[in-house]
Amino acid sequence: MSRSGAAVAGGVAKRGRPASPPDGFCTPEKRVSAWGAMDPEGPHPRHWGTEQVCDFLCRNGFSEPGLLRRFRENQITGAVLPYLTKSELKDLGVGPLDLRVKLLVCLQKLEKNHGDIMKVFNDPIHGHIEIHPLLVRIIDTPQFQRLRYIKQLGGTYYVFPGASHNRFEHSLGVGYLAGCLVRALHERQPELEINHRDILCVQIAGLCHDLGHGPFSHMFDGRFIPLARPGLKWKHETASVQMFEHLITSNGLEKVMEDYGFVLKEDMDFIKEQIGGPLDTTPCRGLEVGNLYDMFHTRNCLHRRAYQHKVGNIIETMITDAFLKADPYIKIEGTGGKHYKISTAMEDMEAYTKLTDNIFLEILYSSNKELTEAREILRKIELRDLYKYLGETRTEPGKEITEERYDRLPADIVASRPKNAPQDIELNAEDFIVDVINMDYGMKEQNPIDKVRFYCKSDPSQAVKISKEQVSRLLPETFAEQLIRVYCKKKDEKSLDAATKCFIQWCMNMDFTKPQDGDVVAPELTPMKPSWNDPDEDELQSPNDCREASKSRIRLFQ
């Protein structure tokens, strides 16, 4: 974690407190200075030059000429002092070991006496959390405040009214938890030599990791952009890195970061790499293995029950349709007065800052005739007049539908109309919505736990691989599957009946799994697929029962 060998600087200061009133009660600060408490005898230690640092060392008994010379040669300023480690002092030529330890103790006392006052946030999950002043400066920018207007779970909110939280509060929580994690590593594994600058960089990365999300979060980069700009390989993490850079430069925060001792180029790269992903594939280390399987299982359950809810998904599909129809007529002003569309706003961070969930209401309440079609779709969402769900099926492992084939699926379903289906009902490819959902543990068909190494309790310096068989026989055999849901835009009973039979026949032709209600909605079709018949069910019935069931089915369709 510690980036040794670079100039030592920057970071987070330990919390400081104003004097409490006589009764012992103290109201948390709502707004604090980013510079912390000032030294009554002069400037804050963070602003000391090299000579002031040397004067401080002399006053505290560290007057050895060789030590002072090394501090002067390396131009060690007050901004550097809180972040010096034993190894960095050794690299500076400070020795022996007991001298380095005493010097670090002295510097820690200095930092404690001049710590920054933290801002208190009342988080709905974690309670009262303290945020460092530099993070407060980042939060109080238009680029970060934009996250207040982007739903965390997109269309899921239309199914679960309590899922109303936004990317703003989510990001605050991630920044806080990231700090908790890296501070725990700092305290429990001092040999890693994690310094306060590392801690602050990790917190900033956690805080800013979602800056690049578009309207309705994953709907934007998962549904809208692939349709609006086919072939464009874009993801919101890319925009998060770009928006973070824009946030820092447009608000003049480079100087603030340098005042906190940041080495700007190095620390910015470190933060951006955490947001956008590492440059290599170094495996993660050091978690309890059962907990990881539980985490992925919980993630999978949440996707099935909430994030990929069939109604929430179709609402997102309808919003996507509306945005696609509105896209040519939307103008968002960016840098230099240049205008962008919904689908191109992420090319300019000034324009992208203005693009949030509010675009939904702008279209819905617009009187622009060019937005009529888009407006009607959004009105249907408000009236709960949604596309109709026909059913869900699964592909067999190794026979998944590739992204290149997605556009052809509606036409394939229309072409699968059964011969005995009514021919007077007109169905076109445009009447069908096919939603392909790839569910996995994060690495497609691979088991992500295979990439994790675990520390051995008997020897904490050794990391080992733990196979699935060493954990439990009750763990999943496969780690990915493809779900296919089909919806119909037509809503009259006859059209829906014909569309459902087209879907069932298509599943039979493609050798997909039988839709759960297939026997009910198409009882004349499902027996024609031998692999769909359950022999166990036949064994449970007597011959007379089977004959009666067959007669009933024949009478039903005569």
PEHUTA-V762320 format. One record per helix or strand. SS is the DSSP state (a for helix, b for strand). FROM is the first residue (numbers start at 1). LEN is the number of residues. Records with the same first field share a line. If there is no record, write none. Layout:
SS = FROM-LEN + FROM-LEN
//
This chain:
a = 45-3 + 50-10 + 65-9 + 78-4 + 86-6 + 97-17 + 133-7 + 142-8 + 154-5 + 167-22 + 190-3 + 196-13 + 218-11 + 236-15 + 254-6 + 264-13 + 289-19 + 310-20 + 335-3 + 345-3 + 349-4 + 358-7 + 369-14 + 403-13 + 429-3 + 448-4 + 468-3 + 493-18 + 518-4 + 523-4 + 530-3 + 535-6 + 543-15
b = 119-5 + 127-5 + 151-1 + 166-1 + 285-1 + 332-2 + 339-2 + 388-7 + 432-9 + 453-4 + 459-6 + 480-9
//
